[in-house]
Amino acid sequence: MRITSKGQITIPQQVRRDLGLEPGDEVDVQVDGESARIVRVAGAPTRGQRLVSRLRGTATAHLDMSTDELMALLRDDD
């Protein structure tokens, strides 16, 4: 791995996969003498939690519709 001029590195795909890291996950770098470890930030929201949080409250446009009306809308029935 090479450090960019901005101090960035790319974590190899297999390492991300092995650690279960997804885009947007928060990680921390822990220094121990001459070594550094990348660890997931404890208590940081997961990718799924971030998605649910972003979507929460956005499906309010059709709350006054009946179940049949919603199903027709989803099926694109006329």
N, C-alpha and C positions, 0 to 999 in steps of 0.2 A: 504494500500500500504506500501511497505517496501523499504527503500533506500538501494541499493547495496553498496558494498565496494568501487565501482567506482563513487558513488554519483548519480546513475541512478535510475529512477523509470519507471514503465510501466503505461502509460495512459490507463485506461480501454477501451475496444473496444466500448462500448456504448457511452462513452464520446467522443472518437475520431469520431465516426459516427455522434453524435449530433453536433459537431463542424465542421464537414466536413474536418477533418485532414487526410491526406494521407501520406504514407511513403515518406520521403524526404522533406516534408513541413518544413519551418523554423518557429520556435516558440520562444518566449521570456518569461522569468519569471519576473514578476513585483512583488516586495515586498512592502507590505503596512502594516507596524507595525508587527503584529504576523501572518499575512496571506500572501499567495503568489498566484498569478494568472498566468495561462498559456495563452498567447495570440499569435495569428498568427502575424508574422512580417509583417508590412505594406509594400507593394510594392515588397515583395518577389515573385518570379515567382511561378506559380501554377504547379502542376504535369503535366498538359497538355502542358503548356508553356515550361517546361523543356524537355519534350519528343520531341516537335516540334523543339526546338533548337538543340537537339542532332541529329535529323534525317535530318535537313536542309542541302541540298547539297549532300546527299548521293546517290540519285537516278539519277546519271549522266551517267551510263554505257550504256544506250540504247537511248540516245538523237538523234542519227542519224537514228533511225528506223522509218518507216512509222506507221501510226495508225494500218493498217492491220497486219503489222509484229509484233507490240506489242501485239495486240489481240491474234494472233496465239501463241506467246510466253506464254501469260497468260493462254491460253486454253490448252497449251501443244500439239498443232497441229503440224503435220509433213508436 
